[in-house]
Structure formats: C-alpha cells, structure tokens
Amino acid sequence: MAGYARAQAVLTLQDGTTPPALEPYLEILEDPTGRWTLDAVQADSLHRRFRPLDEATFRPGAAAYWLRVRLRTADARTADARTADARTADARTADARTADARTADARTTWLLETLADEVTAYVRDEAGGRVALRTGLTVPLRERPVPVGLPPLLPLTLADTATTVYLRVRHDFGSYASSDRRPAEVLSPVLHAQAPVLEADRTRRFGQGLFFGFMLAMAGYNLFLLLSVRDRSYLYYVLYVLSFTAFFGVSRGYLQEVAWPDAWRALPDGLFLLVPIGSIWYLLFSQAFLQTRRWTPGIHRVLQGLIGLSGIGVVLGLAGYWTPATGLMALVVPSTTLCSMGASVIAMRQGYRPARYFLLACALFIVGVLLYTGAWLQWLPTTALTKYGVQAGAALEALLFSFGLGHRIRTLRREKQAAREHALRAEAETKMLQETSALKTQLLGMAAHDLRNPLTTIQVATRELADELDGSPLGEFAAMADTAAEHMVALLKDLLSLAAIESGRIELRRRPMAMAPLAESVVQAHRPQARLKQQRIELIAAAPEAMVVADQERLREIMDNLVSNAVKYAPPGSAIEVRVESRGRVVRFAVRDEGPGFSEEDRRHLFEPFRPLSARPTGNEGSTGLGLAITRHLVELHGGHIDVESEPGQGSLVFVDLPRVAVGALQPAASP
C-alpha cells in the first residue's frame, strides 16, 4: 500500500473556551487482527497507513481501529502575557521571564468523551513515558479513570507542546448503541474542559437523585395502596413507574453504578427492553384506569393491539434485531399516547371524571418532552426547565396519575355504595311484594274455600228447581243460575289450585307412566262436548310407550286444560289434533286446533293469570283466565317446558315437553 505523506494538523486547545470538534483532526487505521500494539502502529510500516477519518470505510459488526490526533494546549492568559512581553521586551526583568516560562510549561487537563464500547488512550505522563487509560460503554466502572457512568470519560493532560495521542477503539457497529449513529460519529470522541464537566455532573446527579427519589416514593406509596384496595390499576401504575424510572436510571448509567459496578454495560439489552415493557404496563394501566372496555370499546381493541406490538418489540429486542425493534416502537409509543389521550377525552365527555387527571398528566409529560427537545435542537435556551423537562413532566405525570387513582377509587366506592343501596331497596321491595303476594294468595285461598260450600249448596238447589220447573220461565232462570254457579265453582277450584302452587303447598306424587294412555282418557272425556260443536278430535300416539315420571292427576290436569281450550276456542266443524310423540330426550304432548290463533300481544301474556285474550269461546263457554297459568306452573314443577306456535287466523299449536325416562332404567336390577 502506498504511504500517506500528508503532515497531520495540530489542534490547539485554549483553556476557558469550548474545544472544536476532533473529527477533522483524527486519523484512523483499521486493525484487522485486533492485536496490534502501540509500538506496531508507530512503526513506519503502519505509521504511514493512517488515513483521515472522513476517508475511512467501516465494516458492520465488531471491529478494532487505531485513532491518532495531535493536540497542544495554550492558556489564554499566557498568550496575552506573551503579547505584552513582546511590546515591552526591554522593560522585563529576568524574574518575570522565569515566571512566564513556568506559565508556558503549565499543563492543563481535558476530558475526552466517547460513545465506543472500549477505548484505550496512550498519553505521555509528566516523566515523559506512555500511560494507557481505558474507558468505554462496556468497561466496568471501577476500571475507568473517571468514575462517571455516562458518558464514559478519559482525562488528557496536555502541555503547550504538540502531543500525539493514540486511541485504540473496539466497537460493535451492530449494537443498539450504534443503531442510530454514523460510524465516524461513534468513533470520534469529544473534548471538554474538565472543571465545567465535573461540576455539571454533580449538579445533574443532584437533580436526578431528586427525580429518582420522588418516583420511587410514588411507586412505594401506591404499592401500599395496592395492598389495601386490591385494585389492579395500582399494580399497573407501580410497574409502569418502576419501568420508566429504571429506563432513566439505565440510560444515564446511574442504575449500573449502583447495581453492576463490576459488570458494567451502560447500554445493555435491558435499556431497550424497558421501552416496550414500560409501554405494556402503560397500556394496561390506561385500559384499567380509563375503563376503556366500558367507555371506549373501539379504542380498547386498538390498545389491545398495541400491547401485542409491544410484546413483539420485546421479542425482537431479545433476539438482537435492534433496527426493526426500534422502528416498531417508534410507531407504538406515539400511537399509544394518542389513543390513550383520545380515550380519556371520550370518557371525560361521557361523565367519567377521573379521566381529567389522566389527560392533564399526559399533556404535562408531552410539554416536558417538547421543552427538552426544543433545547436539544437549540430552538429554546438551555435552562433548568428545558434541560430537565422530561424528568419534570414524568414526575408530574406520576403525581397526577396517583391523584387520579385516588379519585377513581372514591368514584368506584360511591358507585358500589349506590349499587348496594339500590340492591337493598330492591330486596326490600321484593320482600314486600312477596309478602303481599303471599297474603293475597292466602286471602284468595281462604275466600275460595269459604265460598265453595255455599256455592255447592246453591248449585244443588238450582238443579232441583230446574228439574221441577222444566219448561217454564222459572225453570229457565234456575238453569241459568245453575250454569253461573258451575262457573263460580270452576273459578274457585282454579283459584285454590293457583294459591296452592304459588304458596308451595302443592305436592307431586311422581311415578313412571306412559303418556299416551292418559292422553287417550283425556280425549275421550272431551268428545261429547266436541260433538255438540261438530268438532273432530283425533289422537295420534306416535310414541305409545314413551315414559315420563309424573303425578298422574296433575298431568291429567295439564292435558285437560290444553284439550278443553282447543274445544272451547276452535270454531264448530273444525278439526283438533292431539299428538304424543318422542323428541330426543323429551316426550311431547301437543294440541293443534283451527281456531283464531293468538296475536303477538296474546303470546307475550298467554301464561299469566287473569289476562284477557283477543279470542273468545265459540260456544259461549265460560273461562276463568287461570287455566294456562296453572298449566305452566304444573309443567315447570315437573321439570318440563310449555310453549305455543301460532299466527292470527292460522290456528295454534300448544305443546308440553317433559323429560323422557328410558324403559330399561325403570326395571329393577336382577337378584344375584
């Protein structure tokens, strides 16, 4: 390779001023083996192969490089003194010249800041020898000459004579720390005056200490509340605050200084992982605090998706895919902020008052970020407010979130108290209604029982009068009185049955039985009335041996009510079909007629007592309005189901389904 012949420029540093950038003065040499020594790179064969940094090419992944730069220092006061000495050379004394010489030989210390994984600087000491100083992002804190976490610093003591400083740099350009920087920017260190940097570091540590103490206090306080109120919103809040605090601690190196001083990594994988992990806790907190499932179900689903994307970010970070992971989180974080603030606005408009705290907290944090960004872009002056804008916004956000949690808990307690009082009032009203209903049932039962005997006597008397006065006007009146008495007796019978059912006094005497024979008996009992109306009743026993377990008298009452209603409401000359069939695990008893059918209003109230229907009996038969209500109760006592299918003018189908019993299950086991 041809030698590099250009003379290296010397950078003069002047105490009390801001040093210029080093990049134009740096020369670079790639070390392909990673084992070259200082003597080797100073040898003529390698010495002439150094190139300007801006002409270098960089390979991806881990690599080793040598950098060199020529530096000298000049005290501004010394330069001024020399100018004055030149103007008054004849007036100066030998002692003054000696003092000027001492000042010119004075050495000043500068701090070199680096972003590389490992940097070893070779500088001359006061005795003229070479000293190796090592620092970098991966160098343990106790091995650094300046025990500051971030940024890594190297002290350079320089004189007013030009000194060549050699830097051996090892860096992995595929790491997260290099994902958003140019290779030349990573390798090029920055010089600072020592005193201002150390003073600024002390001030920064004090401010960050206040921030970390406040955040940890908020996390601890709300953790205590979590143990008291058992609300998961507090859990998500504590985890979010701890993740956020840990991110700041890791990004500035403070957490590593305390926890891992001997195994230092200023930008470990954990730094990036804290971003999606913190995002997950923030999203869960937003959902729980804002009750997004209740107030904003659409945004709730979006937040669920963002939680999934944050989880993907964690996986990508663990796998080492920093570039796609960083791009993904660059989309997730602002989307999370916008969606959560949108949800808070919607919830607040719907009357959810704790959402105000959430919205204000997010707004203050965004303001803090904007202040910091404006100072970083030099759009705003650098002040304490702009310099610590993010920390101030985060602290205010945590404080307002905590206030919001307290307000939310009070709101939920008030809602629970109101719900409890409403439930107690409803329970008291229900109990009162039950007592009133029981009293009504008792009075009806007593009245029906007391009226049945006199009515029976009246019915006997009217029948005898009707027989003796047959054919006369008085005989007709006696027959009418007998019909009315018969209707009243039927009504009292139904009232007694309903009262017994509602009071729970009815007792079923269940036994296995076939439904078809009982249906045949009921149909035969109604054939005479059907003949009077020229109606045809047909029984179809599709499952003659289908068995149920039922009270025979109550089951007869169920069938009798359904068949009598069909005869009563079907027009003369029509057909009535009674069917017994097996349907899977049930046995169905169904009655179909060609009557007027039921309207939608009728079907809604069909099985309620004393509900008048739109249809009327076609033979002037009486109706108590209790038959179907009693039938429904009896069916339910048997564990069955009753329903109707009907359209106005199209007839109706009323059916009862009772649980079927297998014949084999009813046979006793054989004796051994």
LUMDOTOR-345819 format. One line per 5 residues: their letters; for each residue x, y, z of C-alpha. Coordinates in steps of 0.1 Angstrom, whole numbers. Each point is the difference from the previous one (the first is absolute). Layout:
REM LUMDOTOR-345819
A) X Y Z ~ ...
***
This chain:
REM LUMDOTOR-345819
MAGYA) 0 0 0 ~ 13 35 -8 ~ 10 21 30 ~ -20 29 12 ~ 22 31 -2
RAQAV) -22 29 12 ~ 12 16 32 ~ -25 -3 28 ~ -15 33 12 ~ 3 10 37
LTLQD) -31 9 19 ~ 7 28 26 ~ -23 0 30 ~ -4 32 19 ~ -10 -1 36
GTTPP) -32 17 8 ~ -15 -4 -35 ~ -22 -27 -16 ~ 23 -26 -18 ~ -7 -5 -37
ALEPY) -11 -33 -15 ~ 27 -27 -2 ~ -13 -18 -30 ~ 19 22 -26 ~ 32 -6 18
LEILE) -3 -37 5 ~ 18 -27 -20 ~ -10 -36 0 ~ 16 -34 -6 ~ -21 -32 0
DPTGR) 15 -29 21 ~ -12 -31 -18 ~ 15 -23 26 ~ -10 20 31 ~ 35 -7 15
WTLDA) 22 28 -13 ~ 20 18 27 ~ 9 36 4 ~ 36 -7 -11 ~ -13 -18 -31
VQADS) -22 29 -12 ~ 28 25 7 ~ 23 -20 -23 ~ 6 14 -34 ~ -18 -29 -17
LHRRF) -33 9 17 ~ 6 36 9 ~ -3 11 -36 ~ -33 -19 -5 ~ -21 23 22
RPLDE) -27 18 -20 ~ -23 29 9 ~ -32 -12 17 ~ -23 14 -27 ~ 18 -23 -26
ATFRP) -5 -32 20 ~ -24 -28 -8 ~ -15 -21 28 ~ -10 -36 1 ~ -33 -10 18
GAAAY) 4 -19 32 ~ 28 0 25 ~ 33 15 -10 ~ 32 16 14 ~ 15 33 -11
WLRVR) 29 23 9 ~ -5 38 1 ~ 25 27 4 ~ -2 37 5 ~ 27 27 7
LRTAD) -10 24 28 ~ 15 28 19 ~ -13 25 25 ~ 4 38 4 ~ -12 20 29
ARTAD) -17 32 -11 ~ 16 19 28 ~ 34 -13 -11 ~ -6 11 -36 ~ -10 35 12
ARTAD) 31 2 22 ~ 22 -9 -29 ~ -15 27 -21 ~ 6 25 28 ~ 36 -13 4
ARTAD) 7 5 -37 ~ -11 36 2 ~ 21 8 32 ~ 29 -24 -4 ~ 26 25 12
ARTAD) -19 6 33 ~ -4 -36 10 ~ 22 -14 27 ~ 16 -34 3 ~ -24 -11 27
ARTAD) -30 9 -22 ~ 15 -20 -28 ~ 3 -30 24 ~ -36 4 11 ~ -11 1 -36
ARTAD) 19 -32 -8 ~ -17 -18 29 ~ -34 11 -12 ~ 8 -11 -35 ~ 10 -34 13
ARTTW) -32 -3 20 ~ -21 -31 -9 ~ -38 -1 -2 ~ -24 -30 2 ~ -28 -6 -25
LLETL) -27 -27 0 ~ -5 -21 -31 ~ -36 -13 -4 ~ -6 -32 -21 ~ -29 -21 -12
ADEVT) 20 -30 -9 ~ -1 -34 18 ~ 37 2 11 ~ 26 27 -5 ~ 36 -1 12
AYVRD) 19 33 -1 ~ 38 1 0 ~ 12 33 13 ~ 33 12 15 ~ 4 6 37
EAGGR) 20 26 18 ~ 31 -22 -2 ~ -3 -2 -38 ~ -12 -37 0 ~ -31 -14 -16
VALRT) -31 -7 22 ~ -30 -21 -11 ~ -34 12 11 ~ -30 -22 -7 ~ -37 8 -1
GLTVP) -31 -6 -21 ~ -36 -12 1 ~ 9 -36 9 ~ 29 8 24 ~ -8 -7 37
LRERP) -4 32 19 ~ 28 -8 25 ~ 25 -3 -29 ~ -7 34 -14 ~ 23 30 9
VPVGL) -31 22 4 ~ -27 -18 20 ~ -29 14 -19 ~ -26 -23 -15 ~ -11 19 -31
PPLLP) 16 13 -21 ~ 33 -19 5 ~ 28 25 5 ~ 38 -1 -4 ~ 23 27 16
LTLAD) 26 14 -24 ~ 28 22 16 ~ 15 21 -28 ~ 28 25 -1 ~ 7 29 -24
TATTV) 21 -23 -22 ~ -16 -22 -26 ~ -8 -35 12 ~ -12 -29 -21 ~ -28 -19 18
YLRVR) -7 -36 -11 ~ -34 -16 6 ~ -7 -37 -5 ~ -37 -4 -5 ~ -21 -32 1
HDFGS) -36 3 -10 ~ -29 -21 -13 ~ -19 20 -26 ~ -29 -25 2 ~ -8 9 36
YASSD) -30 21 11 ~ 23 29 10 ~ 11 3 -36 ~ -34 -5 -17 ~ -7 37 -6
RRPAE) 35 15 -4 ~ 26 2 -27 ~ 31 -21 5 ~ 22 31 -1 ~ -22 16 26
VLSPV) 3 -30 23 ~ 38 -2 -3 ~ 7 37 2 ~ 4 11 36 ~ -10 35 14
LHAQA) 23 22 21 ~ -12 19 30 ~ 16 22 26 ~ 2 -20 32 ~ -14 24 26
PVLEA) -33 9 -17 ~ -7 -36 -8 ~ 6 -13 35 ~ -20 29 15 ~ -29 -7 -25
DRTRR) 1 -37 9 ~ -3 8 37 ~ -30 23 -7 ~ -16 -26 -22 ~ 4 -28 26
FGQGL) -17 22 26 ~ -29 7 -23 ~ -3 -36 -11 ~ 2 -11 36 ~ -30 21 8
FFGFM) -18 -14 -30 ~ 7 -37 8 ~ -8 5 36 ~ -34 16 -9 ~ -9 -27 -25
LAMAG) 10 -28 24 ~ -20 17 28 ~ -31 1 -23 ~ 5 -37 -9 ~ 3 -10 36
YNLFL) -30 21 11 ~ -22 -15 -26 ~ 13 -35 6 ~ -12 5 36 ~ -34 11 -13
LLSVR) -1 -31 -23 ~ 3 -22 30 ~ -29 19 16 ~ -25 4 -29 ~ 9 -30 -21
DRSYL) -6 19 -33 ~ 22 -11 -29 ~ 2 35 -13 ~ 25 7 29 ~ 20 -31 -11
YYVLY) 4 13 -36 ~ 8 35 13 ~ 28 -13 23 ~ 15 -22 -28 ~ -2 29 -25
VLSFT) 17 25 24 ~ 27 -25 8 ~ 6 -8 -37 ~ 2 37 -8 ~ 23 7 29
AFFGV) 22 -29 -9 ~ 2 12 -36 ~ 13 34 12 ~ 24 -16 24 ~ 14 -23 -26
SRGYL) 2 26 -28 ~ 21 23 23 ~ 20 -28 15 ~ -11 6 36 ~ -16 -33 5
QEVAW) 31 -19 -13 ~ 22 20 24 ~ -20 -12 29 ~ -10 -36 -11 ~ 28 -11 -24
PDAWR) 32 20 5 ~ 22 -31 -8 ~ -21 -13 -29 ~ -7 33 -18 ~ -20 4 -31
ALPDG) -14 36 -4 ~ -23 -10 -28 ~ -9 -37 6 ~ -28 -18 -16 ~ -21 10 30
LFLLV) 1 37 -10 ~ -19 -7 -32 ~ -22 -27 16 ~ -12 25 26 ~ -17 20 -28
PIGSI) -24 -27 -12 ~ -4 -14 35 ~ -9 35 13 ~ -23 4 -29 ~ -19 -32 9
WYLLF) -5 12 36 ~ -11 34 -11 ~ -26 -15 -24 ~ -13 -23 26 ~ -2 29 25
SQAFL) -18 21 -26 ~ -26 -27 -6 ~ -6 -6 37 ~ 0 36 11 ~ -21 14 -29
QTRRW) -23 -31 -1 ~ 4 -1 -37 ~ -21 -32 -4 ~ -29 19 14 ~ 4 36 -13
TPGIH) 20 -5 -33 ~ -3 -36 -12 ~ 15 9 -34 ~ 31 16 15 ~ 2 -29 25
RVLQG) 5 -24 -29 ~ 27 23 -15 ~ 18 1 33 ~ -1 -38 1 ~ 17 -1 -34
LIGLS) 27 25 12 ~ 6 -23 30 ~ 6 -28 -25 ~ 24 21 -21 ~ 19 10 32
GIGVV) 4 -37 8 ~ 14 -5 -35 ~ 25 28 7 ~ 11 -19 31 ~ 6 -31 -20
LGLAG) 19 18 -27 ~ 22 17 26 ~ 8 -33 17 ~ 9 -15 -34 ~ 23 29 -8
YWTPA) -19 16 -28 ~ 4 35 12 ~ -8 19 -32 ~ -35 -15 -7 ~ -7 0 37
TGLMA) 9 37 3 ~ -21 8 -31 ~ -29 -19 14 ~ 1 18 34 ~ 4 34 -18
LVVPS) -35 -7 -13 ~ -15 -16 31 ~ 10 27 25 ~ -17 30 -17 ~ -30 -22 -10
TTLCS) -3 -10 37 ~ 0 36 11 ~ -25 12 -25 ~ -24 -29 6 ~ 1 3 38
MGASV) -5 37 -1 ~ -29 -4 -25 ~ -16 -26 23 ~ 4 24 30 ~ -18 28 -20
IAMRQ) -29 -23 -9 ~ -3 -14 35 ~ 0 35 14 ~ -27 12 -23 ~ -21 -30 11
GYRPA) 2 11 36 ~ 30 -21 13 ~ 17 27 21 ~ 33 -18 8 ~ 9 2 -37
RYFLL) 8 37 5 ~ 30 -10 21 ~ 12 -24 -27 ~ -3 26 -28 ~ 18 27 20
ACALF) 28 -24 10 ~ 6 -10 -36 ~ -1 37 -11 ~ 26 10 26 ~ 23 -28 -10
IVGVL) -2 9 -37 ~ 8 37 9 ~ 31 -12 19 ~ 11 -21 -30 ~ -5 30 -23
LYTGA) 20 23 22 ~ 29 -24 2 ~ -2 -6 -38 ~ -1 37 -7 ~ 32 6 21
WLQWL) 17 -30 -16 ~ -8 14 -35 ~ 12 34 12 ~ -35 15 -6 ~ -3 9 37
PTTAL) 26 12 24 ~ 16 -26 23 ~ -14 6 35 ~ -8 -23 29 ~ -36 -3 -13
TKYGV) 10 -10 -35 ~ 30 -21 11 ~ -21 -21 24 ~ -33 4 -18 ~ -5 -38 -6
QAGAA) 6 -8 37 ~ -22 28 12 ~ -28 -11 -24 ~ 4 -36 11 ~ -2 10 37
LEALL) -31 21 -5 ~ -15 -28 -20 ~ 6 -25 27 ~ -14 24 26 ~ -32 7 -19
FSFGL) -4 -37 -8 ~ 1 -7 37 ~ -26 27 7 ~ -21 -14 -28 ~ 2 -35 15
GHRIR) -12 14 34 ~ -29 18 -17 ~ -8 -31 -20 ~ -1 -22 31 ~ -23 25 17
TLRRE) -23 1 -31 ~ -1 -38 -1 ~ -8 -2 37 ~ -28 25 -4 ~ -14 -20 -29
KQAAR) 3 -32 20 ~ -17 16 30 ~ -28 13 -23 ~ -4 -34 -16 ~ -1 -16 35
EHALR) -26 24 12 ~ -20 -6 -32 ~ 3 -38 5 ~ -12 3 36 ~ -30 21 -11
AEAET) -8 -24 -27 ~ 4 -29 24 ~ -24 17 25 ~ -25 8 -28 ~ 2 -36 -12
KMLQE) -5 -13 35 ~ -30 23 5 ~ -14 -12 -33 ~ 5 -36 9 ~ -17 6 33
TSALK) -28 18 -17 ~ -4 -28 -26 ~ 1 -26 27 ~ -27 19 19 ~ -21 3 -31
TQLLG) 4 -37 -7 ~ -10 -8 35 ~ -30 22 -1 ~ -10 -14 -34 ~ 3 -35 13
MAAHD) -20 8 31 ~ -27 17 -20 ~ -1 -28 -26 ~ -2 -26 27 ~ -27 18 19
LRNPL) -21 7 -31 ~ 2 -35 -15 ~ -24 -16 24 ~ -28 26 -3 ~ 4 -1 -38
TTIQV) -3 -37 0 ~ -32 3 20 ~ -14 26 -24 ~ 10 -22 -30 ~ -19 -30 15
ATREL) -31 22 6 ~ 0 16 -34 ~ 2 -34 -17 ~ -29 -14 20 ~ -21 31 -9
ADELD) 10 -3 -36 ~ -12 -36 -1 ~ -33 7 18 ~ -7 32 -21 ~ 12 -14 -33
GSPLG) -17 18 -29 ~ -11 30 20 ~ 16 35 1 ~ 11 -6 36 ~ 16 -33 -11
EFAAM) 21 20 -25 ~ 11 24 27 ~ 9 -29 22 ~ 21 -16 -28 ~ 18 34 -5
ADTAA) 7 2 37 ~ 14 -36 -1 ~ 23 9 -29 ~ 13 31 19 ~ 5 -21 31
EHMVA) 19 -26 -19 ~ 23 27 -15 ~ 6 14 35 ~ 9 -34 13 ~ 25 -5 -28
LLKDL) 15 34 7 ~ 3 -8 37 ~ 17 -33 -9 ~ 25 18 -22 ~ 6 26 27
LSLAA) 7 -27 26 ~ 24 -17 -24 ~ 19 32 -8 ~ 2 9 37 ~ 14 -34 8
IESGR) 26 2 -28 ~ 11 35 9 ~ 2 -7 37 ~ 21 -32 -6 ~ -26 -22 17
IELRR) -6 -22 -30 ~ 17 -34 2 ~ 6 -22 -30 ~ -4 -38 2 ~ 23 -10 -28
RPMAM) 2 -34 -15 ~ 10 -14 -34 ~ -28 0 -25 ~ -7 -1 -37 ~ -14 33 -13
APLAE) -21 -15 -29 ~ -26 -19 20 ~ -6 31 22 ~ -4 21 -31 ~ -26 -25 -14
SVVQA) -20 3 32 ~ 0 38 -1 ~ -10 1 -37 ~ -29 -24 7 ~ -12 22 28
HRPQA) -3 30 -24 ~ -16 -18 -30 ~ -36 7 12 ~ 6 38 1 ~ 17 -2 -33
RLKQQ) -29 -18 -16 ~ -24 28 11 ~ 22 24 -20 ~ 4 -25 -28 ~ 38 0 5
RIELI) 22 -30 -8 ~ 27 -10 26 ~ 28 -23 -12 ~ 26 -15 22 ~ 33 -10 -16
AAAPE) 22 -20 24 ~ 33 -1 -19 ~ 18 -12 31 ~ -25 -22 19 ~ 26 -14 24
AMVVA) 19 33 7 ~ 4 3 38 ~ 1 29 23 ~ 2 4 38 ~ -30 21 10
DQERL) -29 5 24 ~ -29 -16 -19 ~ -27 23 12 ~ 21 31 -6 ~ 10 -12 -35
REIMD) -37 -7 -7 ~ -8 35 11 ~ 27 13 -25 ~ -14 -20 -29 ~ -36 9 9
NLVSN) 7 37 0 ~ 16 -1 -34 ~ -27 -22 -16 ~ -29 19 15 ~ 15 33 -12
AVKYA) 2 -14 -36 ~ -36 -12 2 ~ -11 33 15 ~ 17 24 -25 ~ -1 -21 -32
PPGSA) -29 8 -23 ~ -28 -25 -6 ~ 7 -26 -26 ~ 38 3 3 ~ 26 -27 8
IEVRV) 21 -3 31 ~ 32 -21 0 ~ 15 -14 32 ~ 35 -15 -4 ~ 23 -19 23
ESRGR) 35 -5 -14 ~ 36 -5 10 ~ 25 28 -7 ~ 35 -10 11 ~ 1 2 38
VVRFA) -35 13 4 ~ -36 -12 -6 ~ -22 25 -16 ~ -38 4 6 ~ -13 24 -27
VRDEG) -35 14 -8 ~ -6 16 -34 ~ -33 18 -9 ~ -14 21 -28 ~ -12 28 22
PGFSE) 8 38 -3 ~ 35 -4 12 ~ 19 24 23 ~ 13 35 -7 ~ 35 11 10
EDRRH) -15 18 30 ~ -19 -32 10 ~ 32 -21 -2 ~ 19 23 23 ~ -26 -3 27
LFEPF) -15 -34 -8 ~ 12 -18 32 ~ -8 29 24 ~ -30 -2 23 ~ -31 21 -7
RPLSA) 13 12 -33 ~ -29 5 -25 ~ 7 -13 -35 ~ -11 13 -34 ~ -17 -33 -8
RPTGN) -34 -9 15 ~ -16 -35 6 ~ -21 -10 -31 ~ -28 -17 20 ~ -4 26 28
EGSTG) 20 -22 24 ~ 13 16 31 ~ 37 8 7 ~ 16 7 33 ~ 33 14 -16
LGLAI) 21 -23 23 ~ 2 -32 -19 ~ 32 6 -20 ~ 17 17 30 ~ -7 -30 21
TRHLV) 12 -23 -28 ~ 33 19 -3 ~ 7 -4 37 ~ -8 -37 0 ~ 22 -6 -31
ELHGG) 29 18 17 ~ -5 -20 32 ~ 5 -31 -22 ~ 32 14 -14 ~ -16 6 -34
HIDVE) -6 28 -25 ~ -32 14 -16 ~ -2 22 -30 ~ -23 10 -29 ~ 3 5 -37
SEPGQ) -27 21 -16 ~ -8 27 -25 ~ -32 20 0 ~ -27 -18 -21 ~ 22 -31 -5
GSLVF) -9 -20 31 ~ 24 -9 28 ~ 23 -28 12 ~ 5 -2 38 ~ 25 -26 11
VDLPR) 15 -13 33 ~ 35 -17 1 ~ 7 -23 30 ~ 33 -18 7 ~ -1 -35 -15
VAVGA) 10 -31 21 ~ 15 -30 -16 ~ -20 -32 5 ~ 31 -19 11 ~ 8 24 27
LQPAA) -34 -7 16 ~ 5 -38 3 ~ 14 -13 33 ~ 34 -16 0 ~ 1 -38 -1
SP) 8 -18 32 ~ 33 -17 1
***
